[in-house]
Amino acid sequence: MGSFFSTLRAAAAVLLLATACGDDERPNVLLYVADTVRADELACYGNDAIQTPNFDRLADEGILFENAYAQSSWTRTSMASLLTATYPEVHGVEARMDPLSEQLRFLPEILSEAGYSTAAITSNPNIGSAFGFDRGFDDFFELYERRNPGRVRIGEFVTTADEISEVAIEWIDRASEPFFLLILSVDPHSPYEPPDGFDNFGGDYEGPATGASAFINRSDLTRAEQERIRSLYRGEITFNDHAFGMLVDDLKARGLYDRTAVIFASDHGEEFWEHGGRGHGKTLFEEVLRVPLILRLPGGFPAGKRVAAPVELVDVLPTILELCALPMPPQLQGTSLLASPDPDRPIRSRLVLDGAELEAVRLGDRKLIQSPGGTTLFFDLEKDPREQDALPAELGSHQRALQQSIDQSHRASGALRATLGGLEKPAPVQPAELSAEVTRQLERLGYLEAKKGDD
């Protein structure tokens, strides 16, 4: 494996020169994040119950990381880790109203300062200007805001993935190279409402189940209703795959595809009653942490490579900087995906939200989930990949190694915060500071409690 990654790094450097953008040898970068996509819900990750031909094609042309992990199980915390390459206890974006710290180096700022044209297209207000995520972008498209006067209804906030691709294509048409484009599509997120032509996975079900929040959050759902709800989620993923394909086809038509590094990922997964509930931002089990991560280098080399060693979303930023031949800032807690991954590396995730405080660490096939001062769950993922049967705590050495890994990570994060000048946690955004449009979209997605009487 080590020799492969040594060859990969050398080949990447040659390919970047061969696919240079005019006088600038650095590649364009497309970072496409599809909200709420589990790794095991893509065909290229082994799911035969769904069709995702465009994501699969990207995997055939690049490197698929079989065990990629998010740093949290909800959007803002996870995306802050992805775009700063720091763990949640360092960047501090954990609670509902936490903004991004201005003290941390932010990926679009780094690229903009290095001469990249930068843009973000987000349909989830958790990654919006209200929380500081517009820093470093030349253009920042927030597609959930209403543009016309009059009474606002919740249904007006849905921006579909194909509309996002259309905005992206329009921006690329006028962007100078090299460019960095971040996309966060929200389609797979609940409510699950695939467009016509993409609701193809429900079998012969003929019942009342819908993907609306009022239905999917009921506690009396039958097994058939649960399966129908999951089929609607799959329809959303397939539609997102279609929209992603629209964008890739446009890059090809423009002659940009082979001088663009394309990274596809998700910010977190989704639980479908594996541990008693549905959704995300509540637990740190595999279904909400294991996400797709696919990297296609300019020129399409290597093609069809699959990497089993675990990696994390904090690895995306250092990968992009290496591809763009830029220096690494001192804050990085991730490692470039072009380096040979360590199969024994601790994989860390954290959730501090709505009164819950959970930490998870994976070492090899062993995983620990703990609540400080509360319960501790210990799993052998090789024998129990669905985490249905926690092992007894008295197993000893394995659990101690996991706990020591958490403690070591806390110390390293504390030292990093000190190195960065103390890194004070920014004051939370006050609800009154959010526009009515942002508030309603956060309510619709379940991130804020809706006020009585609202649409």
C-alpha positions as CSV (number, residue, x, y, z in Angstrom):
1,M,0.0,0.0,0.0
2,G,2.8,2.4,0.9
3,S,4.4,2.0,-2.6
4,F,1.1,2.7,-4.3
5,F,0.7,6.0,-2.5
6,S,4.3,7.0,-3.2
7,T,3.6,6.3,-6.9
8,L,0.3,8.2,-6.6
9,R,2.0,11.3,-5.2
10,A,4.6,11.3,-7.9
11,A,2.0,10.7,-10.6
12,A,-0.3,13.4,-9.2
13,A,2.5,16.0,-9.5
14,V,3.1,15.0,-13.2
15,L,-0.6,15.0,-14.0
16,L,-1.0,18.5,-12.5
17,L,1.7,19.8,-14.8
18,A,0.2,18.0,-17.8
19,T,-3.3,19.3,-17.2
20,A,-2.2,22.9,-16.3
21,C,-4.8,25.7,-16.5
22,G,-3.0,28.1,-18.9
23,D,0.1,29.5,-17.2
24,D,-1.1,28.2,-13.8
25,E,-0.3,24.6,-13.2
26,R,-2.7,24.2,-10.3
27,P,-5.9,22.2,-10.8
28,N,-9.5,23.4,-10.4
29,V,-11.2,21.9,-7.4
30,L,-14.8,20.8,-7.1
31,L,-15.8,19.7,-3.6
32,Y,-19.3,18.3,-3.8
33,V,-20.9,17.5,-0.5
34,A,-24.3,15.8,-0.6
35,D,-26.1,16.2,2.8
36,T,-27.1,13.1,4.8
37,V,-25.8,10.3,2.6
38,R,-24.8,7.0,4.2
39,A,-21.9,5.2,2.5
40,D,-23.9,2.0,2.4
41,E,-26.6,3.7,0.3
42,L,-24.5,4.0,-2.8
43,A,-24.1,1.3,-5.4
44,C,-20.3,1.8,-5.6
45,Y,-20.3,1.0,-1.8
46,G,-22.0,-2.3,-2.4
47,N,-25.8,-1.5,-2.3
48,D,-27.6,-3.3,-5.1
49,A,-30.9,-1.8,-4.1
50,I,-30.1,1.6,-5.6
51,Q,-28.8,3.1,-8.8
52,T,-26.2,5.8,-8.5
53,P,-24.4,5.7,-11.9
54,N,-22.7,9.1,-11.7
55,F,-21.2,8.6,-8.3
56,D,-20.2,5.1,-9.4
57,R,-18.5,6.4,-12.5
58,L,-16.5,8.8,-10.4
59,A,-15.4,5.9,-8.2
60,D,-14.4,4.0,-11.4
61,E,-12.3,6.9,-12.4
62,G,-10.7,7.6,-9.1
63,I,-10.1,6.5,-5.5
64,L,-12.9,5.3,-3.3
65,F,-12.3,5.3,0.5
66,E,-14.3,2.4,1.9
67,N,-14.2,3.6,5.5
68,A,-14.4,7.4,5.6
69,Y,-15.8,9.0,8.8
70,A,-17.4,12.3,9.6
71,Q,-16.3,14.1,12.7
72,S,-19.8,14.6,13.9
73,S,-23.3,13.4,13.0
74,W,-24.8,16.8,12.0
75,T,-24.0,19.3,9.3
76,R,-22.4,22.4,10.9
77,T,-20.0,20.6,13.2
78,S,-19.0,18.2,10.5
79,M,-18.5,20.8,7.8
80,A,-16.5,23.0,10.1
81,S,-14.2,20.0,10.6
82,L,-14.0,19.4,6.9
83,L,-13.2,23.0,6.0
84,T,-10.7,23.7,8.8
85,A,-9.1,20.2,9.2
86,T,-9.7,20.3,13.0
87,Y,-11.7,18.3,15.4
88,P,-14.9,19.7,17.0
89,E,-13.2,20.4,20.3
90,V,-10.8,22.7,18.5
91,H,-13.0,24.6,16.1
92,G,-15.8,24.8,18.7
93,V,-18.7,24.7,16.3
94,E,-21.0,22.3,18.2
95,A,-24.2,23.8,19.5
96,R,-27.2,25.0,17.4
97,M,-26.1,28.6,17.3
98,D,-22.3,28.3,17.2
99,P,-20.6,30.2,14.4
100,L,-17.2,29.5,12.8
101,S,-14.2,31.0,14.6
102,E,-12.3,33.7,12.7
103,Q,-9.1,32.6,14.3
104,L,-8.9,29.3,12.3
105,R,-7.6,29.2,8.8
106,F,-10.6,28.4,6.5
107,L,-10.1,26.4,3.3
108,P,-11.6,29.0,0.9
109,E,-9.6,31.8,2.5
110,I,-6.4,29.9,1.9
111,L,-7.3,29.2,-1.7
112,S,-8.5,32.7,-2.4
113,E,-5.3,34.2,-1.0
114,A,-3.4,31.9,-3.3
115,G,-5.1,33.3,-6.4
116,Y,-8.1,30.9,-6.8
117,S,-11.5,32.0,-7.8
118,T,-13.8,30.7,-5.1
119,A,-17.5,30.1,-4.8
120,A,-19.9,28.2,-2.6
121,I,-23.4,27.1,-3.3
122,T,-25.4,26.0,-0.3
123,S,-28.9,24.9,0.2
124,N,-28.5,24.3,3.9
125,P,-28.4,27.4,6.1
126,N,-26.3,25.7,8.6
127,I,-23.5,26.4,6.2
128,G,-24.5,30.0,5.6
129,S,-23.3,33.5,6.1
130,A,-25.2,33.8,9.3
131,F,-22.7,31.3,10.9
132,G,-19.6,32.7,9.2
133,F,-19.2,30.2,6.4
134,D,-19.0,32.8,3.6
135,R,-15.4,33.8,4.5
136,G,-13.0,33.6,1.7
137,F,-15.6,33.1,-1.1
138,D,-15.7,35.5,-4.0
139,D,-19.3,34.4,-4.6
140,F,-21.6,32.8,-2.0
141,F,-24.9,31.5,-3.1
142,E,-27.5,30.8,-0.4
143,L,-30.3,29.2,-2.3
144,Y,-32.7,28.8,0.6
145,E,-33.6,32.5,0.9
146,R,-36.8,33.8,-0.6
147,R,-36.1,36.4,-3.4
148,N,-39.6,37.8,-3.9
149,P,-41.9,39.8,-1.5
150,G,-44.9,38.4,0.1
151,R,-45.8,35.7,2.6
152,V,-43.2,33.0,2.9
153,R,-44.3,29.3,3.0
154,I,-42.0,26.5,4.1
155,G,-42.3,24.7,0.7
156,E,-40.7,27.7,-1.0
157,F,-37.3,26.9,0.6
158,V,-36.7,23.7,-1.2
159,T,-33.8,24.1,-3.7
160,T,-33.3,20.9,-5.6
161,A,-30.0,19.5,-6.6
162,D,-30.6,20.1,-10.3
163,E,-31.1,23.8,-9.6
164,I,-27.9,23.9,-7.7
165,S,-26.1,22.3,-10.7
166,E,-27.6,25.0,-12.9
167,V,-26.2,27.8,-10.6
168,A,-22.9,26.0,-10.6
169,I,-22.7,25.8,-14.4
170,E,-23.6,29.5,-14.7
171,W,-20.8,30.4,-12.2
172,I,-18.2,28.2,-13.9
173,D,-19.1,29.8,-17.2
174,R,-17.7,33.1,-15.9
175,A,-15.1,31.9,-13.4
176,S,-11.4,32.3,-14.1
177,E,-9.1,29.4,-13.6
178,P,-8.0,27.9,-11.3
179,F,-11.2,27.8,-9.4
180,F,-12.5,26.2,-6.2
181,L,-16.2,25.4,-6.0
182,L,-17.9,24.1,-2.9
183,I,-21.4,22.6,-3.3
184,L,-23.7,21.5,-0.4
185,S,-26.9,19.9,-1.8
186,V,-29.6,19.1,0.7
187,D,-31.9,16.7,-1.2
188,P,-31.2,13.5,0.7
189,H,-32.0,15.3,4.0
190,S,-35.5,14.9,5.4
191,P,-38.3,15.5,4.4
192,Y,-37.8,12.8,1.8
193,E,-39.5,14.0,-1.3
194,P,-37.9,12.7,-4.5
195,P,-39.0,14.4,-7.7
196,D,-41.2,12.6,-10.3
197,G,-39.2,9.8,-12.0
198,F,-36.9,9.1,-9.1
199,D,-39.2,7.4,-6.7
200,N,-38.3,3.9,-8.0
201,F,-37.4,1.9,-4.9
202,G,-40.7,1.4,-3.1
203,G,-41.7,-1.9,-4.6
204,D,-45.4,-2.6,-4.5
205,Y,-46.1,-0.6,-1.4
206,E,-49.6,1.0,-1.4
207,G,-50.0,2.6,2.0
208,P,-50.2,6.0,3.6
209,A,-46.4,6.5,4.2
210,T,-44.9,9.7,3.0
211,G,-41.5,11.5,3.5
212,A,-43.0,14.4,5.3
213,S,-41.7,15.2,8.7
214,A,-45.0,14.7,10.4
215,F,-45.1,11.1,9.2
216,I,-41.5,10.0,9.3
217,N,-41.1,11.1,13.0
218,R,-44.1,9.0,14.2
219,S,-43.4,6.4,16.8
220,D,-46.0,3.8,15.6
221,L,-44.6,3.1,12.1
222,T,-45.0,-0.4,10.8
223,R,-42.0,-2.2,9.2
224,A,-43.5,-1.7,5.8
225,E,-43.9,2.0,6.4
226,Q,-40.3,2.3,7.6
227,E,-39.1,0.5,4.4
228,R,-41.2,2.8,2.3
229,I,-39.7,5.9,4.0
230,R,-36.2,4.5,3.3
231,S,-37.1,4.0,-0.3
232,L,-38.0,7.7,-0.6
233,Y,-34.6,8.5,0.9
234,R,-33.0,6.4,-1.8
235,G,-35.0,8.2,-4.4
236,E,-33.6,11.5,-3.1
237,I,-30.0,10.1,-3.4
238,T,-30.6,8.9,-6.9
239,F,-31.9,12.3,-7.9
240,N,-28.8,13.9,-6.3
241,D,-26.7,11.5,-8.4
242,H,-28.5,12.7,-11.5
243,A,-27.8,16.4,-10.6
244,F,-24.2,15.6,-9.9
245,G,-24.0,14.0,-13.4
246,M,-25.4,17.2,-15.0
247,L,-22.5,19.2,-13.5
248,V,-19.8,16.6,-14.5
249,D,-21.2,16.5,-18.1
250,D,-20.9,20.3,-18.3
251,L,-17.3,20.1,-17.1
252,K,-16.6,17.5,-19.8
253,A,-18.3,19.6,-22.5
254,R,-16.1,22.6,-21.5
255,G,-12.9,20.6,-21.5
256,L,-12.5,21.3,-17.8
257,Y,-13.0,17.8,-16.3
258,D,-9.5,16.5,-16.8
259,R,-7.9,19.5,-15.2
260,T,-10.3,19.5,-12.2
261,A,-9.8,17.5,-9.0
262,V,-13.3,16.3,-8.0
263,I,-14.0,15.3,-4.4
264,F,-17.4,13.8,-3.5
265,A,-18.4,13.3,0.1
266,S,-21.2,13.6,2.6
267,D,-21.3,15.5,5.9
268,H,-23.0,12.6,7.9
269,G,-25.3,9.7,7.4
270,E,-28.8,8.9,8.5
271,E,-30.3,6.4,11.0
272,F,-33.2,4.3,9.9
273,W,-34.3,2.7,13.2
274,E,-31.1,0.6,13.6
275,H,-30.8,1.8,17.1
276,G,-34.4,2.8,17.8
277,G,-34.6,6.2,16.0
278,R,-34.5,8.0,12.7
279,G,-32.4,10.9,11.6
280,H,-29.0,12.2,12.7
281,G,-27.4,14.5,15.3
282,K,-28.4,12.2,18.1
283,T,-25.9,9.3,18.1
284,L,-22.4,8.3,17.0
285,F,-23.2,4.9,15.5
286,E,-21.8,3.8,12.2
287,E,-24.9,4.7,10.2
288,V,-24.5,8.4,11.0
289,L,-20.7,8.5,10.8
290,R,-19.6,6.4,7.9
291,V,-19.9,8.5,4.8
292,P,-18.9,8.2,1.1
293,L,-15.6,9.8,0.1
294,I,-14.4,9.6,-3.5
295,L,-11.4,11.5,-5.0
296,R,-10.8,11.8,-8.7
297,L,-7.5,13.4,-9.7
298,P,-7.1,15.4,-12.9
299,G,-6.6,13.1,-15.7
300,G,-8.4,10.2,-14.0
301,F,-5.4,8.4,-12.5
302,P,-5.5,6.1,-10.7
303,A,-8.8,4.6,-11.8
304,G,-10.9,2.2,-9.8
305,K,-8.6,2.2,-6.7
306,R,-10.3,1.3,-3.4
307,V,-8.7,2.0,0.0
308,A,-9.9,0.1,3.0
309,A,-7.8,1.9,5.7
310,P,-10.0,4.3,7.7
311,V,-9.8,8.1,6.8
312,E,-11.7,11.2,8.1
313,L,-13.3,14.3,6.7
314,V,-10.5,16.3,8.3
315,D,-8.3,14.8,5.6
316,V,-10.0,16.6,2.8
317,L,-8.4,20.1,3.4
318,P,-4.7,18.9,3.5
319,T,-5.5,16.8,0.3
320,I,-6.7,19.9,-1.5
321,L,-3.7,21.9,-0.4
322,E,-1.3,19.2,-1.5
323,L,-3.0,19.0,-4.9
324,C,-2.8,22.8,-5.2
325,A,0.9,22.9,-4.1
326,L,0.1,25.1,-1.1
327,P,1.8,25.1,2.3
328,M,0.0,23.4,5.2
329,P,-1.2,25.7,8.1
330,P,-0.2,24.7,11.6
331,Q,-3.7,23.9,12.7
332,L,-4.2,20.7,10.7
333,Q,-5.3,17.5,12.4
334,G,-6.0,15.7,9.2
335,T,-3.6,13.9,6.8
336,S,-3.5,14.2,3.0
337,L,-5.4,11.4,1.3
338,L,-2.5,11.1,-1.1
339,A,-0.4,9.7,1.8
340,S,-0.4,6.1,2.8
341,P,-3.2,5.8,5.4
342,D,-2.4,4.3,8.8
343,P,-4.7,1.3,9.4
344,D,-4.2,1.7,13.1
345,R,-5.0,5.4,13.2
346,P,-7.5,6.5,15.8
347,I,-10.7,7.8,14.1
348,R,-12.5,10.5,16.2
349,S,-16.0,11.8,16.2
350,R,-17.9,14.0,18.7
351,L,-21.4,15.3,19.3
352,V,-22.3,18.0,21.8
353,L,-25.8,19.0,20.9
354,D,-29.2,19.6,22.6
355,G,-28.0,18.3,25.9
356,A,-26.2,15.2,24.5
357,E,-22.5,14.8,24.9
358,L,-21.0,11.9,23.1
359,E,-17.5,10.9,21.9
360,A,-16.5,8.0,19.7
361,V,-13.2,6.5,18.7
362,R,-12.3,3.7,16.4
363,L,-9.0,1.8,16.5
364,G,-8.9,-0.9,13.9
365,D,-12.0,-3.0,14.3
366,R,-12.7,-1.8,17.9
367,K,-14.9,1.1,18.7
368,L,-15.8,3.0,21.8
369,I,-18.8,5.4,22.3
370,Q,-19.0,7.2,25.6
371,S,-20.9,9.8,27.3
372,P,-18.7,11.6,29.9
373,G,-20.1,10.6,33.3
374,G,-22.6,8.3,31.6
375,T,-22.7,5.1,29.6
376,T,-19.8,3.5,27.7
377,L,-20.4,1.2,24.7
378,F,-17.7,-1.0,23.3
379,F,-18.0,-2.8,20.0
380,D,-16.0,-5.2,17.7
381,L,-17.0,-3.9,14.3
382,E,-15.5,-7.0,12.5
383,K,-17.9,-9.3,14.3
384,D,-20.7,-6.8,14.8
385,P,-20.6,-4.1,12.1
386,R,-24.2,-2.9,12.9
387,E,-23.3,-2.3,16.6
388,Q,-26.2,-4.4,17.9
389,D,-24.3,-6.1,20.8
390,A,-22.1,-4.1,23.0
391,L,-19.2,-6.0,24.5
392,P,-18.7,-6.2,28.3
393,A,-16.5,-3.4,29.7
394,E,-14.2,-5.8,31.5
395,L,-12.5,-6.9,28.2
396,G,-9.7,-4.6,29.5
397,S,-6.8,-3.8,27.3
398,H,-8.8,-3.0,24.1
399,Q,-11.1,-0.6,25.9
400,R,-8.2,1.0,27.8
401,A,-6.4,1.6,24.5
402,L,-9.5,3.3,23.1
403,Q,-9.9,5.5,26.2
404,Q,-6.3,6.4,26.1
405,S,-6.7,7.5,22.5
406,I,-9.6,9.8,23.5
407,D,-7.5,11.3,26.3
408,Q,-4.4,11.7,24.0
409,S,-6.6,13.5,21.5
410,H,-8.0,15.8,24.1
411,R,-4.4,16.7,25.2
412,A,-3.3,17.3,21.6
413,S,-6.4,19.4,20.8
414,G,-5.7,21.5,24.0
415,A,-2.1,22.0,23.0
416,L,-3.2,23.0,19.5
417,R,-5.7,25.6,20.8
418,A,-2.9,27.0,23.0
419,T,-0.6,27.2,20.0
420,L,-3.2,29.0,18.0
421,G,-3.4,31.7,20.7
422,G,-6.0,30.3,23.0
423,L,-8.7,30.1,20.2
424,E,-11.6,31.5,22.1
425,K,-15.0,30.0,21.3
426,P,-17.1,32.6,19.4
427,A,-20.3,34.0,20.9
428,P,-23.3,32.0,19.7
429,V,-25.5,33.6,17.1
430,Q,-28.7,34.9,18.6
431,P,-32.0,33.7,17.0
432,A,-33.0,37.3,16.6
433,E,-30.0,37.8,14.3
434,L,-31.2,35.2,11.8
435,S,-33.4,36.4,8.9
436,A,-37.0,35.0,8.8
437,E,-35.9,33.0,5.7
438,V,-33.0,31.3,7.4
439,T,-35.0,30.6,10.6
440,R,-37.8,29.0,8.6
441,Q,-35.5,26.8,6.6
442,L,-33.7,25.6,9.8
443,E,-37.1,24.8,11.2
444,R,-38.1,22.9,8.1
445,L,-34.9,20.8,8.3
446,G,-35.4,20.1,12.0
447,Y,-32.5,22.2,13.3
448,L,-34.7,24.7,15.2
449,E,-38.0,24.1,16.9
450,A,-40.8,25.6,14.8
451,K,-42.9,28.3,16.5
452,K,-46.6,27.5,16.9
453,G,-48.7,28.8,14.1
454,D,-45.8,28.9,11.5
455,D,-46.4,27.4,8.1
